[in-house]
Amino acid sequence: NGYEKKFKEDFGSSIKGIFSDEPNISSPGGLRWTPDLFEVFQQKWGYDLKPLLPLLEEETGDWKKVRHNYMETLLQLFIDRWSKPFHQYCEENNLEWTGHYWEHGWPYMNDGPDNMAMYAWHQMPAIDMLFNQFDEKSPVAQFGNVRSVKELRSVANQMGYSRTLSETYGGGGWDETFKDFKRLGDWEYVLGVNFMNQHLAHMTLTGARKYDYPPVFTYHSPWWADYKSQNDYFARLSLLMSKGIQQNDILVIEPNATLWSYYSHTKSSPKLEVGQAFQDFITTLEKGQVEYDLGSENIIKDHGAVADGKFVVGKVAYTTVVLPPMMETLNKPTFDLLQNFVQQGGRVITFSSPTLVDGAENAAWKTLLGGQSVTSVPRLTNEVIRDTFSNADCRFSFSGGNLYHQRRQFTDGELLFLVNSSMDEAVDGTVTVNGKSAVQMDAMSGNIYTYPSTKADGKLTMKFHLEPAGSLLLYSSKGSLKSYPEIPAVA
């Protein structure tokens, strides 16, 4: 169209990608409608939605089924009419599509029924992380919200995308410090971001711009001349964390289908506590150093399979599938795959007792949950993490601080990124990984140092100390590395 022609005339071949900011399907009236909604719904589910519209607000009859089916219909329409055409356009024009949805509204579904499902259609999926706050409890938080970043990283792993972007720092205030920048950036990088869009850069500070979402990443900020070292740090991390492969063997299925069954645009159901339960669950896994991916049922529908006793989503094959607390329903494609997975001896760990498929009661759940490879666990504890989710390839012992980690596999070894997200308490510990020799890759200076370790049975055990907002990047090699200098002593 004319806009596209003018766009190409102005920018030509210099444009490498397109950024979309917070597309959504929210409606001022609450319920979302489109001219062929009822026709599409009828074709998908085999019944007429019109006489059942009151069930989207009233809890009577098959209200869970109707709400589930309605929300899944909206999701698929959003993907078919927004994501797929935009993805195809970028593919045909050698562009990368990035940008984010309003992922901070979850578990409230007004903006979109499944943001994670949308990421699968971006060449560079993205989120945003704003403000200078750190809240690990609230499912609608920004920094500290494990779910938000793990969704992004999981899609990238499953779809084979090398880059994941975050719009970062905006609204943090004029008093945000370099220590704040590093702590917040490290946290999202260790969870899965590897490309930072620093928000924002004003052309001028005239008028309202003086208080419009500072900090400002231009010469207007007094620290701008000193910012290069930290920018170089994240540039090095961006490169390193976009290489290799993160191989997680555990898939935690998100409870979106359950949320759909309870969601009302006008009422707050106590069952939306499932969002808080899920947030607590995966944050506990993360802080217990469990290595896992999240699973979107829409992505599983399009890219899921069971092969050789593993649950496959795109490019990743999982040995374990986890059903989180308060999950009541799965979509039928996921349920069918899970049945096949259990029949092949696949390991399922369930923290709930679901009985619904597509929002309707299904007696087949009883057979599935009774499978020999299915383990029911009442709640997630440190003992469960140790006994059920332990990983012989990466074992931690630590105290203090707020530790997160990410491992990435390479042909000749593995990269380990450790981050302390506490602002006032250090972390001390040891980690044991596969390898014969190790180096520290100092992302702040760009230097490489020999890292002290003890060797036994093909494993390396290394001690670490992370100051508040500190980080450590290690590489363990399957062979002997060339000689690097020792880590210089701190004066």
C-alpha positions as CSV (number, residue, x, y, z in Angstrom):
1,N,0.0,0.0,0.0
2,G,1.0,3.6,0.0
3,Y,2.5,3.5,3.5
4,E,4.6,0.6,2.6
5,K,5.9,2.3,-0.5
6,K,6.8,5.5,1.4
7,F,8.4,3.4,4.1
8,K,10.7,1.7,1.6
9,E,11.5,5.0,-0.2
10,D,12.6,6.6,3.1
11,F,14.5,3.7,4.5
12,G,15.3,1.3,1.7
13,S,17.4,-1.7,2.4
14,S,18.6,-0.3,5.8
15,I,15.5,-1.8,7.4
16,K,16.3,-5.2,8.8
17,G,13.3,-5.8,11.0
18,I,9.9,-4.6,12.2
19,F,8.9,-4.0,15.8
20,S,5.3,-4.3,17.0
21,D,4.4,-2.9,20.4
22,E,1.7,-4.4,22.6
23,P,-0.8,-5.7,20.0
24,N,-3.8,-7.1,21.8
25,I,-7.5,-8.1,21.4
26,S,-8.9,-6.2,24.4
27,S,-12.3,-4.7,23.9
28,P,-13.8,-1.7,25.8
29,G,-17.0,-3.6,26.1
30,G,-15.4,-6.6,27.7
31,L,-16.3,-9.5,25.3
32,R,-14.5,-9.7,22.0
33,W,-16.5,-10.0,18.8
34,T,-15.7,-10.2,15.2
35,P,-18.2,-10.5,12.3
36,D,-17.7,-14.2,11.6
37,L,-17.0,-15.2,15.2
38,F,-20.1,-17.4,15.5
39,E,-19.5,-19.1,12.2
40,V,-15.9,-19.9,13.1
41,F,-16.9,-21.1,16.6
42,Q,-19.6,-23.4,15.1
43,Q,-17.1,-24.9,12.6
44,K,-14.5,-25.5,15.4
45,W,-16.7,-26.8,18.2
46,G,-19.9,-28.1,16.5
47,Y,-22.4,-26.0,18.5
48,D,-23.9,-22.5,18.4
49,L,-22.3,-20.0,20.7
50,K,-25.1,-17.3,20.4
51,P,-27.7,-18.8,22.9
52,L,-24.8,-19.6,25.3
53,L,-23.3,-16.2,25.5
54,P,-24.6,-15.6,29.1
55,L,-22.4,-18.5,30.2
56,L,-19.3,-16.3,29.5
57,E,-20.4,-14.5,32.6
58,E,-22.7,-16.8,34.5
59,E,-21.6,-20.1,36.2
60,T,-24.4,-22.4,35.1
61,G,-24.6,-25.4,32.7
62,D,-21.5,-26.1,30.7
63,W,-20.0,-22.7,31.5
64,K,-16.4,-24.0,31.8
65,K,-16.6,-25.7,28.4
66,V,-18.1,-22.7,26.7
67,R,-15.6,-20.3,28.2
68,H,-12.7,-22.5,27.3
69,N,-13.9,-23.0,23.7
70,Y,-14.6,-19.2,23.3
71,M,-11.1,-18.3,24.5
72,E,-9.3,-20.9,22.4
73,T,-11.3,-19.6,19.4
74,L,-10.1,-16.0,20.1
75,L,-6.5,-17.2,20.4
76,Q,-6.5,-19.0,17.1
77,L,-8.2,-16.1,15.3
78,F,-5.6,-13.8,16.7
79,I,-2.8,-16.0,15.4
80,D,-4.4,-16.7,12.0
81,R,-5.2,-13.1,11.3
82,W,-2.4,-11.3,12.9
83,S,0.7,-13.4,13.6
84,K,0.7,-15.7,10.6
85,P,0.3,-12.9,7.9
86,F,2.9,-10.7,9.6
87,H,5.3,-13.7,10.0
88,Q,4.9,-14.6,6.3
89,Y,5.4,-11.0,5.2
90,C,8.7,-10.8,7.0
91,E,9.8,-14.1,5.7
92,E,9.1,-13.0,2.1
93,N,10.9,-9.7,2.6
94,N,13.9,-11.0,4.5
95,L,12.9,-9.1,7.7
96,E,12.9,-10.1,11.3
97,W,9.7,-9.5,13.2
98,T,10.1,-8.6,16.9
99,G,8.2,-6.7,19.6
100,H,6.1,-7.8,22.5
101,Y,2.5,-8.3,23.6
102,W,1.1,-7.2,27.0
103,E,2.5,-10.3,28.8
104,H,2.3,-8.6,32.2
105,G,-1.5,-8.9,32.3
106,W,-1.4,-12.7,32.8
107,P,-3.4,-14.5,34.3
108,Y,-6.0,-12.0,33.2
109,M,-6.9,-12.8,29.6
110,N,-8.3,-9.6,28.3
111,D,-5.3,-8.7,26.1
112,G,-4.8,-12.2,24.7
113,P,-5.4,-15.8,25.7
114,D,-1.8,-17.0,25.4
115,N,1.1,-14.6,24.7
116,M,3.6,-17.4,24.6
117,A,1.7,-18.9,21.6
118,M,2.2,-15.6,19.7
119,Y,6.0,-15.7,20.2
120,A,6.3,-18.7,17.9
121,W,5.5,-16.6,14.9
122,H,8.1,-13.9,15.5
123,Q,11.6,-14.3,13.9
124,M,12.9,-12.7,17.1
125,P,10.4,-13.1,19.9
126,A,10.4,-10.3,22.5
127,I,9.1,-9.0,25.9
128,D,9.5,-5.8,27.8
129,M,10.8,-5.3,31.3
130,L,10.2,-1.8,32.7
131,F,10.6,0.1,36.0
132,N,13.2,-0.3,38.7
133,Q,11.3,-2.9,40.8
134,F,11.9,-6.5,41.5
135,D,8.9,-8.6,42.5
136,E,9.1,-12.4,42.5
137,K,5.6,-12.9,43.9
138,S,3.1,-11.2,41.7
139,P,2.2,-12.8,38.3
140,V,1.7,-9.3,36.9
141,A,5.1,-8.0,37.9
142,Q,7.8,-7.0,35.5
143,F,11.4,-7.5,36.8
144,G,11.3,-10.6,39.1
145,N,8.5,-12.2,37.0
146,V,10.1,-15.5,36.1
147,R,7.2,-16.7,34.0
148,S,7.5,-13.8,31.6
149,V,11.1,-14.4,30.6
150,K,10.8,-18.2,30.7
151,E,8.0,-18.2,28.2
152,L,10.3,-16.2,25.8
153,R,13.3,-18.5,26.3
154,S,11.2,-21.7,26.0
155,V,9.7,-20.6,22.7
156,A,13.1,-19.8,21.4
157,N,14.4,-23.2,22.4
158,Q,11.4,-25.0,20.9
159,M,11.4,-23.1,17.6
160,G,15.1,-22.8,17.2
161,Y,15.3,-19.0,17.4
162,S,18.7,-17.7,18.3
163,R,17.8,-14.2,19.4
164,T,15.3,-13.0,22.1
165,L,14.8,-9.3,22.7
166,S,13.7,-7.3,25.7
167,E,12.6,-3.6,25.8
168,T,14.5,-2.8,29.0
169,Y,14.8,-0.2,31.8
170,G,12.1,2.4,30.8
171,G,10.3,4.1,33.6
172,G,13.0,3.2,36.2
173,G,13.5,6.9,37.1
174,W,16.3,9.4,36.8
175,D,18.0,8.0,39.9
176,E,18.5,4.4,38.4
177,T,22.1,3.5,38.9
178,F,24.6,1.3,37.0
179,K,24.2,-1.3,39.7
180,D,20.4,-1.3,39.1
181,F,21.0,-1.6,35.3
182,K,23.4,-4.5,35.8
183,R,21.2,-6.4,38.3
184,L,18.1,-6.0,36.2
185,G,19.8,-6.8,32.9
186,D,21.7,-9.8,34.3
187,W,18.4,-11.3,35.7
188,E,16.6,-11.2,32.4
189,Y,19.7,-12.5,30.5
190,V,20.2,-15.5,32.8
191,L,16.6,-16.4,32.3
192,G,16.7,-16.2,28.5
193,V,17.0,-12.7,27.0
194,N,20.0,-12.1,24.7
195,F,19.4,-8.8,22.9
196,M,18.6,-5.6,24.8
197,N,16.6,-2.7,23.4
198,Q,17.3,0.0,26.0
199,H,14.3,2.2,26.6
200,L,14.4,5.1,25.7
201,A,16.3,7.8,23.8
202,H,14.7,11.2,23.5
203,M,15.5,13.6,20.7
204,T,14.9,16.5,23.2
205,L,14.0,16.9,26.9
206,T,11.6,19.7,26.3
207,G,8.4,19.8,28.3
208,A,6.8,16.5,29.4
209,R,9.8,14.4,28.2
210,K,11.6,15.4,31.4
211,Y,9.4,13.0,33.3
212,D,8.3,10.7,30.5
213,Y,9.8,7.3,31.3
214,P,13.3,8.1,32.3
215,P,16.2,7.1,32.3
216,V,17.3,8.4,29.0
217,F,20.0,6.6,27.0
218,T,21.5,9.7,25.3
219,Y,23.9,12.5,26.2
220,H,21.2,14.1,28.2
221,S,22.1,11.7,31.1
222,P,25.1,12.8,33.1
223,W,26.5,9.3,33.2
224,W,26.4,8.8,29.4
225,A,30.1,9.2,28.9
226,D,30.8,6.4,31.4
227,Y,28.2,3.9,30.1
228,K,30.3,2.2,27.5
229,S,31.9,-0.4,29.8
230,Q,28.5,-1.7,30.9
231,N,27.1,-1.6,27.4
232,D,30.1,-3.6,26.2
233,Y,29.4,-6.1,29.0
234,F,25.8,-6.7,27.7
235,A,27.0,-6.8,24.1
236,R,29.4,-9.7,25.0
237,L,26.7,-11.4,26.9
238,S,24.3,-11.0,24.0
239,L,26.7,-12.8,21.7
240,L,27.6,-15.6,24.1
241,M,24.0,-16.3,25.3
242,S,22.8,-16.5,21.7
243,K,25.2,-19.3,20.8
244,G,25.0,-23.0,21.7
245,I,21.8,-24.7,22.8
246,Q,20.0,-24.7,26.1
247,Q,19.0,-28.4,26.6
248,N,16.2,-28.7,29.2
249,D,14.7,-32.1,29.7
250,I,11.7,-31.0,31.7
251,L,8.5,-29.5,30.2
252,V,6.1,-27.6,32.5
253,I,2.7,-27.2,30.8
254,E,1.2,-23.8,31.4
255,P,-2.4,-23.8,32.9
256,N,-3.9,-21.4,30.4
257,A,-6.7,-23.8,29.4
258,T,-7.8,-23.9,33.1
259,L,-7.7,-20.1,33.3
260,W,-9.9,-19.9,30.1
261,S,-12.5,-22.1,31.8
262,Y,-12.8,-19.6,34.7
263,Y,-12.2,-16.3,33.0
264,S,-14.9,-13.7,33.0
265,H,-14.4,-10.2,31.6
266,T,-16.6,-8.7,34.4
267,K,-16.1,-10.8,37.4
268,S,-13.0,-11.9,39.4
269,S,-13.1,-15.7,40.0
270,P,-11.2,-17.1,43.0
271,K,-10.0,-19.8,40.6
272,L,-7.8,-17.2,39.0
273,E,-5.6,-18.0,42.0
274,V,-4.2,-20.7,39.7
275,G,-2.1,-17.9,38.2
276,Q,-0.5,-17.1,41.6
277,A,0.0,-20.8,42.2
278,F,1.8,-21.2,38.9
279,Q,3.9,-18.2,39.5
280,D,5.0,-19.5,42.9
281,F,5.6,-23.0,41.4
282,I,7.9,-22.0,38.6
283,T,9.8,-19.4,40.7
284,T,10.5,-22.1,43.3
285,L,11.8,-24.4,40.5
286,E,14.0,-21.6,39.2
287,K,15.4,-20.7,42.5
288,G,16.0,-24.4,43.2
289,Q,18.2,-24.4,40.0
290,V,15.9,-26.8,38.2
291,E,16.3,-26.7,34.4
292,Y,13.0,-26.7,32.5
293,D,11.0,-25.1,29.7
294,L,7.4,-23.9,29.7
295,G,4.9,-25.4,27.3
296,S,2.1,-23.5,25.4
297,E,-0.7,-25.8,24.4
298,N,-1.2,-23.9,21.1
299,I,2.5,-24.5,20.2
300,I,2.2,-28.1,21.3
301,K,-0.8,-28.5,19.0
302,D,1.2,-27.3,16.0
303,H,4.6,-28.6,16.8
304,G,4.1,-31.5,19.3
305,A,4.8,-35.2,18.9
306,V,5.8,-38.2,20.9
307,A,8.8,-40.1,19.6
308,D,11.0,-42.8,21.3
309,G,9.4,-42.2,24.6
310,K,10.0,-38.5,24.6
311,F,7.5,-35.6,24.4
312,V,8.7,-33.5,21.5
313,V,7.9,-29.8,21.0
314,G,9.5,-28.4,17.9
315,K,13.3,-28.9,18.2
316,V,13.3,-30.1,21.8
317,A,12.6,-33.6,23.1
318,Y,11.6,-33.8,26.8
319,T,11.9,-36.8,29.1
320,T,9.6,-35.4,31.7
321,V,6.3,-33.5,31.6
322,V,5.0,-31.6,34.6
323,L,1.4,-30.7,35.3
324,P,1.5,-27.7,37.8
325,P,-0.8,-27.1,40.8
326,M,-4.5,-26.3,40.3
327,M,-4.5,-27.5,36.6
328,E,-8.0,-28.8,35.8
329,T,-8.1,-29.1,32.0
330,L,-5.9,-29.7,28.9
331,N,-6.7,-29.1,25.3
332,K,-7.5,-32.3,23.4
333,P,-4.3,-32.3,21.2
334,T,-2.1,-32.0,24.4
335,F,-4.1,-34.7,26.2
336,D,-3.9,-37.1,23.2
337,L,-0.1,-36.6,23.1
338,L,0.2,-37.0,26.8
339,Q,-1.7,-40.3,26.6
340,N,0.7,-41.6,24.0
341,F,3.7,-40.3,26.0
342,V,2.5,-42.3,29.1
343,Q,1.8,-45.4,27.0
344,Q,5.5,-45.2,25.9
345,G,6.6,-45.0,29.5
346,G,7.2,-41.2,29.5
347,R,7.6,-39.7,32.9
348,V,4.8,-37.4,34.1
349,I,4.9,-35.6,37.4
350,T,1.6,-34.1,38.4
351,F,0.9,-31.6,41.2
352,S,-2.8,-31.5,40.4
353,S,-5.7,-33.9,39.5
354,P,-7.2,-32.7,36.2
355,T,-10.5,-34.2,35.0
356,L,-11.4,-32.0,32.0
357,V,-10.4,-32.0,28.3
358,D,-11.4,-28.8,26.4
359,G,-13.3,-27.7,29.5
360,A,-15.5,-30.8,29.6
361,E,-15.3,-33.9,31.9
362,N,-13.3,-36.8,30.4
363,A,-13.1,-40.2,32.1
364,A,-9.9,-41.0,30.2
365,W,-7.9,-38.9,32.8
366,K,-8.3,-41.6,35.3
367,T,-6.5,-44.1,33.1
368,L,-3.8,-41.6,32.2
369,L,-3.1,-40.6,35.8
370,G,-3.0,-44.2,36.8
371,G,-0.1,-45.0,34.5
372,Q,3.0,-46.6,36.0
373,S,5.2,-43.7,34.8
374,V,3.0,-41.0,36.4
375,T,3.9,-39.7,39.8
376,S,1.5,-37.6,41.9
377,V,3.1,-35.1,44.2
378,P,1.1,-33.1,46.7
379,R,3.3,-30.0,46.7
380,L,6.7,-28.7,45.7
381,T,9.3,-28.7,48.4
382,N,13.1,-28.6,48.6
383,E,13.0,-32.4,49.1
384,V,10.9,-32.8,45.9
385,I,13.3,-30.6,44.0
386,R,16.3,-32.7,45.3
387,D,14.7,-36.1,44.8
388,T,12.5,-35.6,41.7
389,F,14.1,-32.8,39.7
390,S,17.9,-33.3,40.5
391,N,20.2,-33.1,37.5
392,A,23.4,-35.1,37.6
393,D,24.9,-32.9,34.9
394,C,24.7,-29.7,37.0
395,R,24.6,-29.8,40.8
396,F,24.6,-26.8,43.1
397,S,25.3,-26.2,46.8
398,F,25.0,-22.6,47.9
399,S,23.8,-20.2,50.5
400,G,22.9,-16.5,50.6
401,G,21.9,-14.1,47.9
402,N,19.4,-14.8,45.1
403,L,21.0,-17.3,42.7
404,Y,19.9,-18.0,39.1
405,H,21.7,-19.9,36.4
406,Q,21.6,-20.9,32.7
407,R,23.6,-23.6,30.9
408,R,24.3,-23.7,27.2
409,Q,25.7,-26.7,25.4
410,F,28.5,-26.5,22.7
411,T,30.2,-29.2,20.8
412,D,33.3,-29.1,23.0
413,G,31.8,-28.1,26.3
414,E,29.2,-26.0,28.1
415,L,28.7,-22.4,29.1
416,L,27.4,-21.6,32.6
417,F,26.1,-18.2,33.5
418,L,25.5,-17.5,37.2
419,V,23.7,-14.4,38.5
420,N,23.1,-13.0,42.0
421,S,20.0,-10.9,41.8
422,S,20.2,-9.7,45.4
423,M,21.2,-6.1,45.9
424,D,22.6,-6.6,49.4
425,E,23.6,-10.2,50.1
426,A,26.4,-12.2,48.5
427,V,26.1,-15.9,47.3
428,D,28.7,-18.5,48.2
429,G,28.6,-22.0,46.8
430,T,29.9,-24.8,44.6
431,V,28.8,-26.2,41.3
432,T,29.6,-29.5,39.7
433,V,29.4,-29.9,35.9
434,N,30.8,-32.1,33.1
435,G,34.2,-31.3,31.8
436,K,38.0,-31.6,32.2
437,S,39.0,-27.9,32.4
438,A,37.4,-24.5,33.0
439,V,37.9,-20.9,32.3
440,Q,36.2,-17.7,33.4
441,M,35.0,-15.4,30.6
442,D,35.0,-11.9,32.1
443,A,32.2,-10.2,30.2
444,M,33.0,-6.9,31.7
445,S,36.6,-6.7,30.5
446,G,36.6,-9.3,27.7
447,N,39.5,-11.2,29.3
448,I,39.6,-15.0,29.8
449,Y,41.2,-16.5,32.9
450,T,41.9,-20.0,34.1
451,Y,39.3,-20.9,36.7
452,P,40.3,-23.2,39.7
453,S,38.5,-26.5,39.9
454,T,38.8,-30.0,41.2
455,K,38.4,-33.0,38.8
456,A,36.8,-36.4,39.5
457,D,35.1,-38.9,37.2
458,G,34.8,-36.6,34.3
459,K,33.3,-33.8,36.5
460,L,34.5,-30.4,37.5
461,T,33.6,-28.9,40.9
462,M,34.1,-25.1,41.2
463,K,33.6,-22.7,44.0
464,F,32.0,-19.4,43.4
465,H,31.4,-16.1,45.3
466,L,29.0,-13.6,43.8
467,E,28.7,-10.1,45.4
468,P,25.3,-8.4,45.3
469,A,24.3,-7.8,41.7
470,G,27.3,-9.9,40.7
471,S,27.6,-12.4,37.9
472,L,30.0,-15.1,36.7
473,L,30.5,-16.6,33.3
474,L,32.3,-20.0,33.1
475,Y,33.1,-22.4,30.3
476,S,33.8,-26.0,31.1
477,S,35.6,-27.9,28.3
478,K,35.5,-31.6,27.5
479,G,39.2,-31.4,26.8
480,S,42.2,-29.5,28.0
481,L,42.1,-25.8,27.3
482,K,45.2,-23.8,26.4
483,S,46.9,-21.9,29.2
484,Y,45.2,-18.7,30.4
485,P,46.4,-16.3,33.1
486,E,45.2,-16.7,36.6
487,I,42.4,-14.5,37.9
488,P,44.1,-11.3,39.2
489,A,43.9,-10.7,42.9
490,V,41.7,-7.9,44.0
491,A,43.8,-5.1,45.6
